[in-house]
Amino acid sequence: MSDRGLYTLAGVLVLGALAPLLDTTIVNVGLGTLGRELDAPVATVQWVSTGYLLALAVAIPLTGWAVNRFGGKRMWLVSLGVFLAGSVLCGAAWNIGTLIVFRVLQGAGAGLMMPILQTILLRAAGGRRIGRLMAVVTLPALVGPILGPVAGGLIAGHLSWRWIFIVNVPICLAAIALAWRVLPDDRPEGGAVLDWAGFTLLAPGLAGLVYGLAQAGIHSGFGDTRVLVPVFVGALLVGGFVVRSVRVPEPLIDLGVFRSRSFAASSALLFLGGLALYGPMLLLPLYYQQVRGLSVVVAGLMLVPQGIGSLIARAAGTLADRIGPRPVVLGGFLLTALGTVPFVWAGAHTGYWVLGAALLIRGVGLSSANLAVMVGAYQGLPRELIPDAGSTTRIMLQLGGSFGAAVLAAILAADGSSAAFGWALALTGPAAIPALLLPGAGRRLWTARRPVTGNGTGRG
């Protein structure tokens, strides 16, 4: 595929990915409105988000098998269709119960999207300019947090709550139409039967971990039985999946991806980054709302400098292609730490220009580290392991984000925002240690074929 065709493909995929990322921030802003309009208590309304996240976690492990079995284009259209159907049904929901059920459907579609997107694009790239492509792919993650709070605030203040979900419809329809025309008609690469035993271990295991970590944030700690039980059961099931996967010929996710030192290091960074890099994303809007007394919409606008910094850092993708991901990740962690420092001592009267400059630096560092980590994750992998790698990176990112948010929420409740920012800053250094195992010079994305899989028997 030509470079022009590759970037066109990336743009079409990014349009589809924008829908769930924008949706998440809009819904979070509109939870209060949903509670009032549907006459539901806070504990029930929270399941609008919790049900979505659990469905997303359950769907992620299916993506590698589904792409190999049915083809990337077909599964991309399916994931968009599922998300579209969930959005339409959410907009038509008649009570809080039906809304939660339809959000689960939405979450399932969203869980399929990002791993499938990465698989389609990376296979089409054939090892070329992966950093530049990742810079394009991650754009929705920057646009969502900037536009989401503003759009959510406008909808909650001036339109029916149903528009919180209906706003996804035109995006999904346009994405489906363009994907039908632009995406290559790839043939399925393997006819393996779904590893049902592995799925019944991994899917509820991930759901248990995500749910338990979410409860830790709500209940301000890890000592509550509502946290301990789901986390323990989830960890047990995931552990069972790992043990089983190395013993069967065609596991749900081939753990042979971890034989790549670069992939293993990137996976560790994705998890640890949930605490050091992404955890403060929870703290920042709360600081502006609780300490500075700003509204949700204005607090969202105050975070725009971080989005601008992330856009500036798009060049980090090209840099990672040229000099390797290791120095870019280390530099990104350093800048992220520098951008976090002012918030450790920020109070009710700290100058907005100081905080804005810090967020700009933080955005450059955060985006640079994220881009380079994703480049490192795929270096040296065989082409047929890309779907497995896509599922695994999303799992590590999901668990890392949930863990980081839970830990910092507990610290925030106990000691306040300064202490929470301080812990995030202190843990940035240790979290960056796996970056030392990343390549320092660029390599092609994958080898022609792999001799063995993670269990030594091969797949497909």
C-alpha positions, 0 to 999 in steps of 0.5 A, a space after each residue: 500500500 502506498 503512503 497516501 493510501 496508508 494515511 487515508 486508511 488511518 484517517 478512516 479508522 481514526 474517525 470510527 475510533 473517535 466515537 467511543 472515545 468522545 462518548 466516554 467523556 460526554 457520558 461522564 459529564 452527563 451522569 448527573 443529568 441522567 440521574 435527574 432525568 431518569 429519577 435514579 440514585 447515584 449508585 444506580 447511575 454509576 452502572 451506566 459507566 461501570 457496565 460499559 467498562 465491564 463489557 469493554 473488558 470482556 470484548 477485548 480478548 475476542 479481537 485477536 481470534 475474531 480478526 484471524 477468523 473473519 478478517 479485519 475489515 469485516 470485524 471493523 464493520 461489525 464493531 462499528 455496527 454494534 456500537 452504533 446499535 448500542 448508541 441508538 438504543 441508549 438514545 431510545 432507552 425508557 428507564 435506567 435499567 434499559 439504558 444500562 443494558 444498552 450501554 453494555 452493548 455499546 461497551 462490547 462494540 468499543 472493546 473490539 474497536 481499538 485492537 482491530 484498528 491497530 491490527 488492520 493498520 499495522 498489517 497494512 503498514 508492513 513495518 513502515 513508519 509505525 511511529 507516524 501512524 501511531 501519531 495518527 491513531 492516537 489522535 482521538 485520545 487527544 480530541 475526546 478529553 478536549 471536546 467531550 466535556 464541552 459537548 457534554 456540558 452543552 448537551 446537559 444544559 440545552 438539549 435532551 439527555 438522549 443526545 448524549 448518545 445520539 451524537 454518536 450516530 452520524 460519526 458511526 454512519 460516516 465511519 461505516 460508509 468510508 470503511 466499506 469503501 476504503 478498507 482492504 478486503 482482507 481474507 481471514 488468515 486462520 480458521 481456528 475454533 474459538 478457545 471457549 475455555 480460555 475465554 471463560 477464564 479471561 473475560 470474567 477475570 478481566 471484568 472482575 479486576 476492572 470492577 474491583 479496582 473501580 470499587 476501590 476508587 469509590 470506597 477509597 481503598 482496597 480493604 473493602 470486601 466489595 474490592 477484595 472479592 472481585 479482585 481476588 477472583 479476577 486475578 485467580 481466573 486470569 492466572 488460570 488463563 495464563 497457566 492454560 494458555 502455555 499448555 494448549 496449541 491454540 489459545 485465545 491469546 498467544 502469550 508468545 508475544 511476551 518472548 519479545 523483550 521489547 513487547 514485554 517491556 512495553 506491556 509493563 510500561 502500559 500497566 505502570 503508566 496507569 499510575 505514573 502517567 495516566 492516573 493524574 488524568 483523574 486528579 486534574 479535573 477534580 483539582 480544578 473543580 474541587 480546589 478552584 471551584 470551576 464548573 465541569 465545562 470550564 475545568 475541561 477547558 482548563 485542560 486544553 493546554 495538555 491537549 495542545 502539548 499532546 498535539 505538538 508531540 505528534 513528531 515523537 512518532 517519527 523520532 521513535 522510528 528514527 532513533 528507537 523508542 527507548 530514548 523517546 519514552 525516557 524523555 517523555 517520562 521526564 517531561 511528564 514528571 516536570 509537568 506534574 511538579 507544580 500540581 503537587 504544591 498547587 493551591 486555591 490561588 496558584 496562577 493559571 498561567 503556571 498551571 497551563 504551562 505545566 500542562 503543556 509540558 505534561 501533554 508533550 511528555 505524556 503523548 511522546 511516551 505513549 507513542 514510543 511505547 506503542 512503537 516498541 510494543 510491535 518491534 520485532 513481532 511476527 506478522 501473525 502475532 499482531 492481533 494477539 499483541 493488539 488485544 494484549 496491549 489494550 488489556 494492559 492499558 485497561 488494567 493499568 488505567 483502572 489500577 492507577 485511578 483506584 490507587 490515586 482516588 484512595 490517596 486523594 480521599 485520604 490525604 488530598 490532591 497534593 499528596 495524590 499528585 506527589 505519589 504520582 510524581 514519586 512513582 514516575 521514576 520506578 515506572 520508567 525502568 522497563 523503558 531501559 529494555 526497549 530498543 535504542 535503534 529502529 527495526 522493522 515491525 515484524 519478521 517474515 514468519 515466526 518459527 514457534 508460538 508462545 507455547 512452542 507449537 504454532 498456530 493457524 
